[in-house]
């Protein structure tokens, strides 16, 4: 699992980022493009698994961006497309119907117990 942390700053309408402890860096006109470039730069160094990223503004002109590669339980970097369940249902051409939701469980009202129900009283 690799963790890459970047310090991002804007100056003159362009965002730039430099890795906190390393030599990766990138620049772009927007934070979105900067994030995409940084993820691609990280994948060029470490493509050992799924990618998670987090972008947090610290002030209007600075931010922290973190890319985590691998880690097993995390998600993956996905670009475009529909979730697999939606794609499978949509590709059926309308021949099948969507699975029905299970019936709602009936709620049983629980009777609140009182001191008399327990056979003793708190003040006895």
N, C-alpha and C positions, 0 to 999 in steps of 0.2 A: 504494500500500500504506500503510495506516494502522496505527500501533502505539499502543495505549492502555494505560497502566499505572496501576493503582490500588493505594493503600495501604488495607488493610482492618483494622479493629479492632473488638473486641467490648467492650461495656460494658452492664451490667445485663441481659444475656441477648439483646441485639440487636446484630447486625453492621451496621457502617456502612463505606462506602468513599468515598474521594475521589480523583479523578484526580490523578496526580503533577504534571503540568504542563497544567492545563486546568480547566474548570469542571464537568465531569460528576461526579455523586455519586449514591449510592443507599443505602438501608438495608433490612434484612429480618431476620426472626427466625432464619434459618439461612443457612449459607454457600451451600448449593445455591440457595436463592431469591435470595440476593444476586448470585450469578454470573449467573443468568438475567436479573435486572433490569439488571445492568451490560451484558450483551451486547445487550439490547434498546435500552438508552440509546445504545450505540455505533452500532448499526445505524440509529438515528434521525439520527445525524450523518454516518455514512459507510457506505453499503450498496453499495460498488463491487465486491464479490466475495465469495468464500468466507470463512468465519470460523473462526479457530482460537483456543482459549483455554487458559490455564494458570493453575492456582491452587496456590499453595505456602504452607503454614503456616510462619511464621517462629518463632512461639512459640504457646502455647495461646490467646493473646488477640490475635494479630496475624498478618496474612498479606499476600501480594502477589498480585494478580490481573492478568493481562495478556491483552488481546484484540488479535488481529492480523486485519485485514480486508484481503482481496486477497492479493497475493503470488504468484498464478498456480499454483505447484506444490502448494499446501496443500490440505487437506481442506475440507469445508464443514460448517456447523452443521446437523446432522441431528436432527430430533426424531421419534422413533418410526419404525415401519415396519421391514420386513425388507430385507436386501440384495437388489439387483435379481436376482441369480442365484437366490436362494432363492424369491423371489416368483414368478419365471417358472416354476420347476420345480413349485412348489406349486400354481400355477393351472392346470396341465395336467390336473387331475382324475384323475391316476393313469394316463392313457392312455399316456404315454411313460415310459420307464425313465430313471433317472438315468444320466448319462454314466459309462462305466467309466473307472477310473484306468488310466493307461498301465502296461504291464508293467514291473516293476522291472528295472533294468539289472543284468546279471550283473557281479559284481565280479571282476576279474582280479587275482590276487595278483601283486604285483610282487616279483620276486626281488631281494633286496638285493645290490648289487654289492660284491664284495670286491676287495682289491688285486690278487689273482691274475687276476681277470677283465679288468683294464685293461691287462695286459701289463707293468706296472711295479709296483714296490713303493715305498712311502713311505720305506723305510730303505735303499734301494739306493744 
